[in-house]
Amino acid sequence: MTDTALVDDRLTRLESLVARMEQLGGIDLSSIMPTSVNPDGTPGPVAAGELIESAWGNAVQQTLMLRRGVGLNTPSQSIQPGTNPLIAWTAEAYDTDNYHVPNSTDIVIPTNRPGVYGISLNMTTTGAVSANSLVRLLLPGGAIRQSIIVTGQSIGSVSYIGPLSVGQIVQASFWNAGAGAVFVGCAIELLRVAM
């Protein structure tokens, strides 16, 4: 997948997340999404390398690759039964501002990069879980967003959109409630969507 296609895919996912958040919370988050202006003057989608009009009314020339954030994955981590270990991120798809140190469990908001972030966490086990297990996104201040991988299933995901400050840490874990060890493949993306 090309860089442009990858960014377009990520932006589409983020737009879906924002739309879902608006639906669930009854709030309008559209002002944080970048927009372009069509030749007829109406708002339109953003293309890579295009002039983007920010929510603050400034026209800014930038490519979508200049968005701030990080995309990480771990192809396979063994999780023992009855444990809830942190995921050690072993591979980077991209990291614009050193949010992550290789093989670390921490994603740290860097200096001069506070803002509203959209986070997507996905986990897949190599086989179906033998008991309801949890995909967990660990946020600053002890906040946890989690979803259940139901017995007999193997895929789970969690999303979050909200403010993060300089130095705050985001982590992920997998709670294996089953009787045997499982191998979990994980991917996380954290993108700043507003300042």
N, C-alpha and C positions, 0 to 999 in steps of 0.2 A: 504494500500500500504506500503510495507517495505521501510526502509530508502534507501536501495540500489536502489529499483525500482523508488522511488521518485527522487533521484539524477540522475539516468539514464534518466528519463523523462525530467528533467530540462536541462540536458546537450544536449539532442536531440533538445529541443526547442531553446536553445542558438545557437547551430550549425546552425539551420534553419535561425535564425535571422542574424547571421554572413553571411551566404550565400546570403541572401536577400540584406543585406547592400552592399556586394561586387557587386552584380548585379546592384543595383541602383546607387552606387557611383563609380563604376569602380575601386575600390581599393581592395588590397589583405589584408584581415584581418586574413588569415589562420595562421599566425605566433603567434597569441595570443591564439589559441585553443590548449589544451593539446593533445599530441599524445602518443601512445604506440608503441613499436617495435614488430612486428610479428617475429616468429622464423626464417623466411627467410630474416630478416633485413629490410623489408618494413614497412612504417608507418601503424598503425592500430588503432582501437578504444580503448578507455580507459575503463578498468573495475575497479570496486571498489577494493581498496587495492593493486592495481598493481603499478609497477614501472612506473613513468611518466617522460618523458623527456621534460623539459621545453623549451620554445622558446629561452632561453639563453644558451642552450647546457649543462645544469647541469642535472644529473639524481637525482631525488628526490623521496624518498619513502613516499607516503602519500595516504590517502584514499580520495575519492571525497567528503566525508562529511567534510573535512577540508577546502573546498573552503570557501571564505569569502562572507557573504551576509545575506540577510533577506528575509523571505517570510511571508507576512501578509494578513489578510483578514478582512472584515467587512460583516457579514451575511446580515444585512439590516440596511440602514440608510435612514430616511425620508428626501426627498428633496422638499422643497416648490416651487411653480411655480415662475418663474422669478428670481430664486436665483442660486448662484454658490458657495455653501459652500465647504470647505475643507473636505476631508474624514478623519474621526477619525478611526484609525486602532484599532480594538478591540480584535483581536485574532492573535497569532503568530503560524506559522507552524514551523519556525526555526529562530534563530537569533544568528549568530556565535560570534558577537563582540559588542553586545549592540548598534546596529544601531537605535533601537527604544525603546521608553519608552511606556509601555502599555497605550492604549486609547489616544495616542497623534496623531496629524496630521503630525508630522515631522519624516522623516527618515534622520538621520545625519551620515555623513561619519566620523567614529571614528579615533582617533589618530593612526598613523602608518598603515592606511588602504587606502591611496589614490590609484588611479589606473583607469583603463578603466573598466567601468561597463556596463553590459547588463541589461536593465530594461524592464519588461513586465507588463502592467497594463490592467486588464480586468474588465468590469462592465456589469451587467445584471439588467434590471428593472423588477419588478414583473408583469408588463403588458407592452403592446406596448406604446411607447411615443406618445403623441398627437401632437407634433411639433418637428422638427429637434432639437436634443439636443446634447451636447458635452461631451465626455470623455476627461479629460485634465490631462496631466502630467506636473507638474510645476517644472522646473529645475533651478539651480542657475543662477543668473544674469538676471532674468526675462524671460528666455527662456521658451516657452510653446510648447509642442507637443500635438496635439489634433486630435480626429477623431469624425465624426458625427454618432450619432445613428439616422437614418432616420425615419421620421414619419411612424408609423405603425410597427416599429421594436423594439427589446428589448435588443440587445447585441452590445457592442462596445469594442474596444481594441486599445491600443497605445504601441509601442515599441520604445526603444532608446538604442543606444550604444555609449558611449563616456567617456571622462575623467571626474572624480570627485575628488576634493581635500578634505583634512581633514577639518571638520567643515561645509562643504557645506550641504545644506538641499534640499531634494526632497520631494514633496508633490503631492497630487492628488485632483481633484475636479470634480464635475458633474454640468454642466449647464443645468438646467431644463427650457426649453423654452416653455413648455406646459402650459395649463390652470389649471391643477390640480397637487396636490402633487404626487410624485412617491416614491416608495421604491427601493433603489439600493443596490445590493450585489456587493462587490468589492474584488478584489484580486490583489496583487502586489508582484513581485519578483525583487530583486535587487542583482545581482551576480557580483563579481569582476572577470573579465576574463583576466586581465593583470595588471602588476604593473606599 
